[in-house]
Amino acid sequence: MGSLAVYGEEDVTRVENVVQHIAIANIVIDGATITRVALVDVDIDGGDNTGGLVGFGDGVIAEGSVSGDVTGANKTGGLVGRNYADISNSSVTANVTSQFNTGGIVGYCPQA
């Protein structure tokens, strides 16, 4: 199992104006843990399974946050596009746009 933990002055590291492409949204967390990650002012434009932090998630996301703009074609969410992950204490203040299966936190969650 992998993990990604980012810590800063307030236990949150802000990544400002860095994520300007789909790369961060294509992360697949197969059993991994992502904690305390804040992405600020993202501008993501993807296809299917697009998310502000994770495109296709299967693991744990805790204390994540995303702001900015997230756009996709299908299964698009402010935090996760297609979700199988456990999500807790996370927030999104992004504008999320998609043609199908769109959500503020999660675009598509098949187990719901």
C-alpha positions in Angstrom: 0.0 0.0 0.0 1.4 3.4 -0.9 0.7 6.7 0.8 1.0 10.4 0.1 1.1 12.8 3.1 1.8 16.4 2.7 2.5 18.7 5.7 3.0 22.4 6.0 2.8 25.1 8.6 -0.8 24.2 9.5 -0.5 20.5 8.5 -1.6 21.5 5.0 0.6 22.3 2.1 -1.0 24.5 -0.5 0.0 24.0 -4.1 -0.9 27.3 -5.8 -1.3 27.9 -9.5 0.8 24.8 -10.3 -1.7 22.2 -11.5 -2.6 23.5 -14.9 -3.2 20.2 -16.7 -4.8 16.8 -16.2 -1.8 15.1 -14.7 -2.8 15.5 -11.0 -6.3 14.3 -11.8 -5.1 11.1 -13.3 -3.7 9.7 -10.1 -5.1 6.3 -9.4 -4.8 5.5 -5.7 -5.0 1.7 -5.6 -5.2 1.1 -1.9 -3.1 4.2 -1.2 -3.7 6.9 1.4 -3.7 10.6 0.6 -3.9 12.9 3.6 -3.8 16.7 4.1 -3.5 17.9 0.5 -4.9 21.2 -0.5 -4.9 22.2 -4.2 -5.6 25.8 -4.7 -6.9 27.5 -7.9 -6.6 24.4 -10.2 -7.6 24.6 -13.8 -8.2 21.0 -14.9 -9.7 20.1 -18.3 -10.0 16.3 -18.8 -12.2 13.6 -20.3 -13.8 10.7 -18.4 -12.9 10.0 -14.7 -11.6 13.5 -14.1 -11.2 14.9 -10.6 -9.5 17.8 -8.9 -7.2 15.5 -6.9 -7.9 11.9 -8.2 -9.4 10.7 -11.4 -10.1 7.1 -10.4 -9.9 6.5 -6.7 -9.6 3.3 -4.7 -8.1 3.9 -1.3 -8.4 6.6 1.4 -8.6 10.3 1.1 -8.6 12.3 4.3 -8.5 16.1 4.8 -8.2 16.9 1.1 -9.4 20.1 -0.5 -9.6 21.6 -4.0 -10.5 25.0 -5.3 -10.6 26.4 -8.8 -12.1 24.8 -12.0 -12.5 21.2 -12.9 -14.0 20.2 -16.3 -14.5 16.8 -17.7 -16.7 14.8 -20.1 -18.1 12.1 -17.8 -17.6 11.0 -14.1 -16.2 14.4 -13.1 -15.9 15.5 -9.5 -14.3 18.3 -7.6 -12.2 15.9 -5.5 -12.6 12.5 -7.3 -14.0 11.6 -10.7 -14.8 7.9 -10.2 -14.8 6.9 -6.6 -14.3 3.6 -4.7 -12.2 5.4 -2.0 -13.1 6.2 1.6 -13.3 10.0 1.8 -13.4 11.9 5.1 -13.0 15.5 6.3 -12.5 16.8 2.7 -14.0 19.8 0.9 -14.3 21.4 -2.5 -14.9 25.0 -3.5 -14.2 24.4 -7.2 -16.5 25.0 -10.1 -17.2 21.5 -11.5 -18.5 21.1 -15.1 -19.3 17.9 -17.0 -21.9 16.5 -19.4 -22.7 13.4 -17.3 -22.2 12.1 -13.8 -21.1 15.4 -12.2 -20.6 16.1 -8.5 -19.1 18.6 -6.2 -17.0 16.1 -4.3 -17.4 12.9 -6.4 -18.6 12.6 -10.0 -19.6 8.9 -9.9 -19.7 6.4 -7.0 -20.9 2.9 -8.2 -21.3 1.5 -4.7 -23.8 4.3 -3.6 
